[in-house]
C-alpha cells in the first residue's frame, strides 16, 4: 500500500489529530488508571486527588503527550530516554525495611509540597535519606522511584481514542456494559463481517455502542448502517461519543429502526422509521 493511500485512510480521517473542545479525552494517571474527562472551552477539568487544570491548556494539543499540572496550567513533560543499567552486586538480601529506614516524615513531605518543591526533588530527597537505597538492585530502585511518582506526581498522559484504546478503557471500567467484548474479540467480529467503506450493514448493538463505533470507524463516513433497536428515538451509544468522530462519520450514515415496526398493529410515531441523526428524510 502506498504512503498516499495510507494517509487518506478513512480510519485516519475519522477524527481530528488534536484535542478539540467538546471531546471526551482519556487520561492515564501515574498509578496506571485511565480517566475519561470532557474538554470544554473556558472550563476547568478536575482529576480526583491529582488536582485540576484549565481545559484550554489541552485544546489543540496532539494525543500521546504527558503533562504535569502546575497552578492549573499544563507543562509538557519530555519523554524518558532509555538508560543503560549498570552491573551491581546488590541482591536486596541485606535490606531491613524498618521504621527508621526513611527518616523523611509525612509532615515534612507535606511542607515541601506546600512550599512548591517539585515532585522530582521530593523523591530525590527521599532517596538521599533512605538508609537502604544503595543496597537495592537497579530493578528495585526503579520500582521505588515509580512507586513514589505514583504517590506524589500530578501528571497524566492523553490517550488517542482509537477503537482498541476505547474498547480497552470500557472493558476495564465496566465490562458488562460492553458485553465482555475485549479488543481482540471486537476486531475478529469486524473482520469476519468484512466491514469496509461504502458498505451497507445491519447491526443490533446491546453493548453501549462499541460495535456501532467499530463499524462507523471502518466505514469512514461512506455507506449506510442500519441499527435495530427497541425505541422510536435514536438509541444512546455512549462508546460512540468516546471516539470523538468527525460529524460526517455518523451523519447521513447511521440510521435507527424500531424492531416493533415489523408488527402489523404497530403505530409509528413522529420519531420512528428511518431516523437518521439530523436527516430524517434519508431512507435506508
N, C-alpha and C positions, 0 to 999 in steps of 0.2 A: 504494500500500500504506500502510495507516495505521501510526502510530507504535507502537500496541499490538501489531500483528501482527509488526512488525519485532523488538520486544523479546522476543516469545515464539517467535522463530525457533528451530527445533531445532538449527541450526548454532551459534547463540549460547549455547545451553544445554548444549552437548556437553561443556564443560569449565568448571572454576572460573575466575572472573575474576582470582583472585590465585594466587600460587605456594603450593603445598601440599607438605607432607612426602611424599616418595616420588616427586615429579615429576622428569621429565627436562627440564632447562631449557637453552635455547640462549642463549649469551652472545656478544655481539660485542665483541671486544677492540680496542684502539686501532689496530692495523695493518689492521683490516678483516676478519680471520679470525673464524670462528664456531666456538665450542667447545660441546660438549654435556656437561653435568655432572649428576650425580644429587644431588638435595637430600634429605638425611635429617636428621631432627631430632637435635640434640645432636652433630652430626658436624662435621668440618672439610673444606671444599672447597678443593682446590689447582688453580690455573690456571697451570701451567707456571712460567715465569720471573717472571710478574706477582706471584706470591705466593699467599696463602691467606686464607680468611675463615671465620667461623663460619656454618654453614648456617642457624641460627636467625635470623640477621640478614636473610635473604632470604624466610623463610616469612611468608605473608600480605601480601607486597608486590605491588602491581599490576605488570603487564608494561609494558615500554617506558621504564622509568626508567634513568638512568645512575648508577652507584655508583662510589665511589672506596674502595679498601681502605686502611684506616689501623689498624695494630696488630690485624689480623684482624677488625676491625669495619668496617661499611659506612657510608659517608656519602653521602647523596643529592647528586648534582651538578645544579644547576639548568640548564635548557636554555639554549643560547646564543640571543641575540637578534640579529636582522639589523642590521647596521651599515652606514651609508652609506659608500660607497667614495669617498675624496677624489681629486680630479683631481691628477695628478702628471706631471712631465716625465721621470721616471725611465724608462730603457729597458733597463737591465741591461748595456748595451754597455761600460760603464766598469768593470765588476766584474772583479776578478782574484782568483779563489779559490786563493790561495797557501797556504803552510804556516802563516803567522802571521796569517791573517785572523781566526781565532778563538783568542785568547790563553788562554782558559779550558781547561786541560788535563783529560784524563780523570781523573787522580788528584784534582784539585781538585773536579771534579763529584762524584766518589765520596764525598769528605769531606763535601760539602754534603748528600748523601743520607743519610749515616750520622748526621749531626747533626740530622736531622729537618726540613731545609729543604723546603718544599713544591715540587712539580714546577713549578708556575706561576712561582715565584720563581727557580728554577734557569733556566728558559727566559728569563725577563726579564733575568737577569744575563748570559746568553749574548748576548742581543740588544744589551744596553748595551755589551758589549765587542767586538761584531762590527764589524770595521773597515768593511765594505761594506754593512751592513744598510740604511743610509739611501739607498743607490744603487739598491736593488731596487724593482721595481714593486710595487703593492699586492697583485697576484696572487702574485708571488714571495714576498712577506713572509708571506702566509697559508700558502703551501706550506712555507716554512721552519718556521713555528710548528707546523704539523700534523706535519711530519717529526720534530720534537723531541718532540712529545707522544706519538707512536707509540713513540719510543725510551725515554722516561722515565716516562710516565704509568702508573699502576696502577689503571686504571678499566675498566669494562665496562658494556654495556647489555644488559638482558634482552629477549629477543625472544618475542613471543606465538607459541605453537605452532599457527598456522593451517596449513591444508593447503599453501598457497603457500610459507610460510616453511620448513616441514619438508621439502617436496619440494626446494626450492632448496638447503637445507642438505645433504641426502643426495646431490643431484646434484653439488655441489661437493666433497663428501667422498669419494664413491666411486660415480660414475655407473653403473658396470657392475652394481652391486648392485640398482639400480632399473631396469635395462634401458634406460638412457639416456633415461628419461622426464623431460622438462622440465615445469615447472608449466603452461605453456600447452598442451602435448600432453595432460597428465593432465586438465585442465579440459575440453578438447574431448571426450575419451573419456567423461567422466562426463555431459556434456551430451547427447551422442549416445545414451547409454544411458538417458537420462531418469530418472536416479536421484532419488527423492523419498521422503518419509516414508510408511510404510505399504506400500511395495512389496515384492515377493518376487523376489530376484535370485540368479543362479548366477554364480560367478566362479572363474577359475583364475588365481592370483596367484603368479608366479615372480619378483616384483620386490620382495622383502623386506617385502611388506605395504603398499606405497604405494597400490595400487588398492583393497585392502580398507579402508584408512584413509579414503580419499576417499568410498567408498560408505557406510561407517558414519557419517561426519560428516554426510552429506546425509540419511541416514535418520533421524538424531536419536533412535535408540532405538525406532523404530516400524517393524515389518515383520520380514522374515526374510532372511538372507543365507547361502546355502549355498556353501562353498568346496570345490572338488575338489582333493585333494592325494594324495601317494604315501606317506603314513604313517597308522598307526592312531591315533596321538595327535594332538591339535590342533597344527597347524604353528606354528612360531615366526615371528611377524611383528614384527621389531624397529622398523619405522617406526610401527606402531600404538602402541607404547609411548611414542614421542616425542610423540604427540598429547595425552597426559595426559587421556584421555577419562574422564568420569564412569562408574561401574560399569554403569549401565543402558544405556549406548550399545552395549556388546557382549554383556552377559549376557542370555541369552534371545533374542538376535538372530542372533549369529554361530554357524553350525553348520559342522562339517567332515566330509567323507566321503571315504574312501579309494577311489580310482578302481578299485582291484582288486576291489571288491565286485561289479562287473558281470560278473566271470568265474565260470563255473559251479563250478570247483574251488576257489574261494576259501573259506577257513575263517575266519570273523570271530573276532577276539579280543575280550576283555572291554572294550577301549577303543574299538572301532570302531563303525560305524553310528550316524550322527546324534549325534556327540559335540558337546555344547554346553558352553561354559565354565560349569562348575558346575551344569549342568542336563542330564544325560544322558537324562532321561525325556521331553524335549520332541522330538517328531517334526517333520520338516520339513513 
